[in-house]
Amino acid sequence: MILRDEEIIATVARLQRRIGERFPDAGLFHLCGTLLELARRASERSQWINRPIWLLRISGYALGVALSALLLGIVFYFGQSFHLKDEDLQASNFLSMIEAASNEAVLLGAGTFFLFSLETRIKRRRALAAIHELRSIAHIIDMHQLTKDPERTQKQWQSTATSPAIQLTPLLLNRYLDYCSEMLSLTGKIAALYVQQFDDSVSLAAVSEIEQLTTGLNGKIWQKIMILDVGRDS
């Protein structure tokens, strides 16, 4: 079971059309277009992240082979040194060989580790930058629903001079809030694309933060929807 990026893109596109049918001039319609663009970018970026960077991998494997060859050379040379009759020469050769080989082994080992970890760090940096964009759009979605309070649709509501203007019926307000909720849910799904096949703890933690953020914001929206439904039923 995997998330399919093309299905997520199609769902966001369909949501934008639904928003446009009811609120063609609303900022939420254009914001959903931005979310659609981020979903398309996520498809391309996640595919790039899932592909190996062969230059780094081949270089790392080459250093790993060189390190293995060095260790085998040490073992071979150590065995050859015991055939020397001169014990002082034997010890001198062995110590000098060990010193030189240990320095080379440390350098090769560090180089191998650096190359293998560099691929993860490059992919992580790209994933975190994309996840930051999704974090920002989640907050922008929340800003769009911030002043959409169910109480404003009640007959007894009295606005002040600085009250935000709202001309939505209870049905339209319900739809507007529901669209915001869907956009937040899809934001979390787009974020999950980046770590679906990229097992990096830092990136996984960032996606988990996005999911917690969108879940928390969704909770506030559904509280408003429930209040709106109770008001319509009473």
C-alpha positions in Angstrom: 0.0 0.0 0.0 1.5 3.3 -1.2 0.4 6.8 -1.8 0.1 7.5 -5.5 1.2 11.0 -6.4 -1.0 11.1 -9.5 -4.1 10.4 -7.4 -3.2 13.1 -4.9 -2.7 15.6 -7.8 -6.0 14.6 -9.3 -7.8 15.0 -5.9 -6.3 18.5 -5.4 -7.3 19.5 -9.0 -10.8 18.2 -8.4 -11.0 20.1 -5.1 -9.9 23.4 -6.8 -12.7 22.9 -9.4 -15.2 22.4 -6.6 -14.1 25.5 -4.8 -14.3 27.5 -8.1 -17.9 26.4 -8.7 -19.0 28.0 -5.4 -16.3 30.6 -4.7 -14.8 31.6 -8.1 -13.5 35.0 -6.8 -12.4 33.8 -3.3 -8.7 33.7 -2.3 -9.2 30.1 -1.3 -9.7 29.1 -4.9 -6.3 30.6 -5.9 -4.7 29.2 -2.8 -5.9 25.7 -3.8 -4.2 26.4 -7.2 -0.9 27.0 -5.3 -1.5 23.7 -3.4 -2.0 21.9 -6.7 1.3 23.3 -8.0 3.1 22.1 -4.8 1.5 18.7 -5.3 3.0 18.5 -8.8 6.4 19.6 -7.5 6.2 17.0 -4.8 5.7 14.3 -7.4 8.8 15.4 -9.2 10.9 16.0 -6.1 9.9 12.8 -4.4 10.9 10.8 -7.5 14.2 12.5 -7.6 14.7 11.8 -3.9 13.9 8.1 -4.4 16.5 7.8 -7.1 20.1 7.0 -6.1 22.8 9.5 -6.8 25.1 7.1 -8.7 28.1 9.3 -8.7 28.3 9.4 -5.0 27.4 5.7 -4.6 30.0 4.5 -7.1 32.6 6.8 -5.5 31.7 5.4 -2.1 31.9 1.8 -3.3 35.3 2.5 -4.9 36.6 3.8 -1.6 35.1 0.8 0.2 36.9 -1.5 -2.2 40.2 0.4 -1.7 39.8 0.1 2.1 39.1 -3.6 1.8 42.2 -4.1 -0.4 44.3 -2.1 2.1 43.2 -4.3 5.0 43.9 -7.4 2.9 47.3 -6.0 2.1 48.0 -5.5 5.8 47.2 -9.1 6.5 49.3 -10.3 3.6 52.3 -8.1 4.6 51.9 -9.1 8.2 52.2 -12.8 7.2 55.2 -12.1 5.0 57.0 -10.2 7.8 57.2 -13.4 9.9 59.4 -15.1 7.3 62.2 -12.6 7.9 65.0 -14.0 10.0 66.1 -10.7 11.5 63.6 -10.1 14.4 64.6 -6.4 14.7 64.0 -5.9 10.9 60.8 -7.8 11.3 59.5 -5.6 14.1 60.7 -2.4 12.3 58.9 -3.3 9.1 55.8 -4.3 10.9 55.5 -1.1 13.0 56.2 1.2 10.0 53.7 -0.7 7.9 51.0 -0.6 10.6 51.5 3.2 11.1 51.3 4.0 7.4 48.4 1.6 6.8 46.4 2.9 9.8 46.6 6.4 8.4 45.5 5.3 5.0 42.6 3.3 6.5 41.4 6.2 8.6 41.3 8.5 5.5 39.6 5.9 3.3 37.1 5.1 6.0 36.3 8.7 6.6 36.0 9.3 2.9 33.7 6.3 2.4 31.4 7.4 5.3 31.3 11.0 4.0 30.3 10.0 0.5 27.6 7.6 1.7 26.2 10.1 4.2 26.4 13.0 1.7 23.7 11.5 -0.5 21.3 11.4 2.5 22.2 14.9 3.5 21.6 16.3 0.0 18.2 14.6 -0.2 17.3 15.6 3.3 18.0 19.3 2.5 15.8 19.2 -0.5 13.0 17.4 1.3 13.1 19.8 4.3 12.9 22.8 2.0 9.8 21.4 0.3 8.2 20.4 3.6 8.7 24.0 4.9 6.6 25.2 1.9 3.8 22.9 3.0 4.1 24.2 6.6 3.6 27.7 5.3 0.6 26.9 3.1 -1.0 25.1 6.1 -0.9 28.3 8.1 -2.2 30.3 5.1 -5.2 28.0 4.8 -5.8 28.5 8.5 -5.7 32.3 8.0 -8.5 32.0 5.4 -10.9 30.3 7.8 -9.9 32.4 10.8 -12.7 34.9 10.6 -15.3 32.5 9.3 -17.2 32.1 12.6 -20.6 30.3 12.7 -22.0 33.0 15.0 -21.9 35.5 12.2 -24.7 33.6 10.4 -27.1 33.9 13.3 -29.9 36.5 13.2 -29.0 37.9 16.6 -25.4 38.6 15.5 -24.4 42.2 15.8 -21.3 43.3 14.1 -19.0 46.2 15.0 -17.3 48.8 12.9 -14.2 46.7 12.6 -15.9 43.3 12.3 -14.8 41.4 9.1 -17.5 41.4 6.5 -19.1 38.1 5.9 -21.9 37.4 3.4 -22.1 33.6 3.5 -25.2 31.6 4.2 -24.9 28.8 6.7 -24.7 26.3 3.8 -22.0 28.2 2.0 -20.0 28.7 5.2 -20.2 25.0 5.9 -18.8 24.3 2.4 -16.1 26.9 2.8 -14.9 25.4 6.1 -15.1 21.9 4.7 -12.9 23.0 1.7 -10.3 24.3 4.1 -10.4 21.0 6.0 -9.9 19.1 2.8 -7.0 21.3 1.8 -5.3 20.8 5.2 -5.7 17.0 4.9 -4.2 17.0 1.4 -1.3 19.1 2.6 -0.4 16.3 5.0 -0.7 13.7 2.2 1.6 15.7 0.0 4.2 15.9 2.7 4.0 12.2 3.2 5.1 11.7 -0.4 8.6 12.9 0.4 9.3 10.2 3.0 7.3 7.3 1.5 10.5 5.7 0.3 13.1 8.0 1.9 14.0 6.5 5.3 15.5 9.5 7.0 14.7 10.2 10.6 15.0 14.0 10.3 12.7 14.2 7.3 10.3 11.7 8.9 10.1 14.0 12.0 9.4 17.1 9.8 6.6 15.3 8.0 5.2 14.1 11.4 5.2 17.8 12.5 3.2 18.7 9.3 0.7 16.0 10.1 0.3 17.1 13.7 -0.1 20.7 12.5 -2.8 20.0 9.9 -4.6 17.7 12.3 -4.7 20.4 15.0 -5.9 23.1 12.5 -8.5 20.6 11.2 -9.8 20.2 14.7 -10.5 23.9 15.0 -12.4 23.9 11.7 -14.5 20.9 12.7 -15.5 22.6 15.9 -16.9 25.4 13.8 -18.7 23.0 11.5 -20.3 21.3 14.5 -21.4 24.6 16.0 -22.8 25.5 12.6 -24.7 22.2 12.3 -26.1 22.6 15.8 -27.3 26.1 15.0 -29.1 25.0 11.9 -30.8 22.1 13.7 -32.0 24.3 16.6 
